[in-house]
Amino acid sequence: MKSGCIISILIFGSFFVNNPYAQSVTNKNISGTYASLWAETVWTFNFKSNNTYTYSTRGHFGNGTTLGKYKIKKDTVFLTAFPNQKQKDKNGYAKSDTLLIESVQCLIMFPSGYECLFIKNKKEPIENSKRRNLNVPGRPVIG
């Protein structure tokens, strides 16, 4: 009986150690590059460990880069762009955005619902992103 209980605890405990979602919420470390491809545009977020980010777009929706700071609260990343006079790229835009953390491998752009996947190798091709239905209690429903 004791060994069965210990095995159950180990299996249940390993779920939290190996579950990327649990790690993302507890560690709150999204450092790295995430990319999304939709509407003939590549959307890229590069998060640094000092809580700054670079956001760039390339394609149909324009070509630009935005610099700013980010803050994580629970499962949400809040982006605050630096003012226009601190932007290096005049094609970038200074506005705030929000991302939802699904896992350390996947962020979801809010309110559009498109996935941004973690990129290990910047040379790997980016596939068309999936769009999620963000019918989340307390958040607006996205069409």
C-alpha positions in Angstrom: 0.0 0.0 0.0 2.8 2.4 0.9 4.7 1.7 -2.3 1.5 2.4 -4.4 1.0 5.7 -2.6 4.6 6.7 -3.2 4.4 5.7 -6.9 1.2 7.8 -7.2 2.9 10.8 -5.6 5.9 10.5 -7.9 3.8 10.2 -11.1 1.6 13.1 -10.1 4.6 15.2 -9.1 6.4 14.5 -12.4 3.4 16.0 -14.2 4.1 19.3 -12.6 7.9 19.1 -13.2 7.5 18.1 -16.9 4.4 20.1 -17.8 5.5 23.1 -19.8 2.4 25.1 -18.8 3.1 24.6 -15.1 6.8 25.6 -15.7 5.8 28.8 -17.6 3.5 30.0 -14.8 5.9 29.2 -12.0 9.2 30.2 -13.6 7.7 33.1 -15.7 10.6 32.8 -18.1 9.7 33.4 -21.7 13.2 34.6 -22.8 13.8 33.8 -26.4 12.2 34.3 -29.8 8.5 33.5 -30.7 7.0 33.9 -34.2 3.7 33.8 -35.8 2.7 33.7 -39.5 -0.7 34.9 -40.7 -2.2 37.4 -43.1 1.0 37.1 -45.2 3.0 38.6 -42.4 5.6 37.2 -40.0 5.1 38.6 -36.4 8.2 38.1 -34.2 8.7 38.7 -30.5 12.2 38.5 -29.0 12.0 38.6 -25.2 15.1 39.2 -23.1 15.6 38.3 -19.5 15.9 41.9 -18.5 12.2 42.4 -19.2 12.7 44.2 -22.6 11.4 43.0 -25.9 11.7 43.6 -29.6 8.6 43.1 -31.8 8.9 43.1 -35.5 6.6 42.6 -38.5 7.6 41.6 -42.0 5.1 41.3 -44.8 1.6 42.4 -45.9 0.9 44.3 -42.6 4.1 46.3 -43.0 7.8 46.1 -42.0 8.7 47.6 -38.7 10.3 47.0 -35.3 9.1 48.1 -31.9 11.1 48.2 -28.7 9.6 48.0 -25.2 9.3 46.4 -21.8 7.2 43.5 -20.7 5.6 42.3 -17.5 4.2 38.9 -16.6 1.2 38.5 -14.3 -0.1 34.9 -13.9 -0.6 33.6 -17.5 -0.5 37.0 -19.2 2.4 39.0 -20.8 1.7 42.7 -20.9 3.8 44.6 -23.4 4.4 48.3 -23.2 6.2 49.9 -26.1 8.7 52.7 -25.5 7.5 56.2 -26.6 7.9 57.0 -30.3 11.0 59.2 -29.6 12.8 56.2 -28.1 12.0 53.9 -31.1 14.9 53.2 -33.4 12.6 52.3 -36.3 10.1 55.0 -37.4 8.1 52.2 -39.1 7.5 50.6 -35.8 4.5 51.6 -33.6 4.3 52.4 -30.0 1.3 50.7 -28.6 0.6 48.1 -25.9 -0.2 44.5 -26.6 -1.1 41.4 -24.6 -0.1 37.8 -25.0 -1.4 34.8 -23.2 1.0 32.1 -22.0 -0.1 28.6 -23.0 3.3 27.1 -22.4 7.0 27.9 -22.7 6.6 26.8 -26.3 3.4 28.8 -27.2 2.2 32.3 -26.6 -1.2 33.4 -27.9 -1.6 36.9 -29.3 -4.5 38.7 -27.7 -7.1 39.7 -28.9 -6.4 38.1 -32.4 -6.0 34.6 -30.9 -3.1 33.6 -33.2 -0.3 31.3 -31.8 3.3 32.5 -31.5 5.6 29.5 -31.3 9.0 29.4 -29.6 11.8 29.2 -32.2 14.9 27.2 -31.3 16.7 27.8 -34.6 16.0 31.1 -36.4 16.6 29.4 -39.8 13.7 27.0 -39.4 10.7 27.8 -41.6 7.7 29.4 -39.9 4.4 27.6 -40.6 1.0 29.3 -40.8 -0.2 29.9 -37.3 -3.3 28.4 -35.8 -6.0 30.8 -34.5 -7.6 30.0 -31.1 -11.0 30.8 -29.9 -10.4 32.9 -26.9 -13.8 32.5 -25.2 -12.2 32.9 -21.8 -14.3 34.0 -18.8 -13.7 37.6 -18.0 -12.2 38.3 -21.5 -14.0 39.5 -24.6 -15.0 36.8 -27.2 -13.0 37.0 -30.4 -15.0 36.5 -33.6 
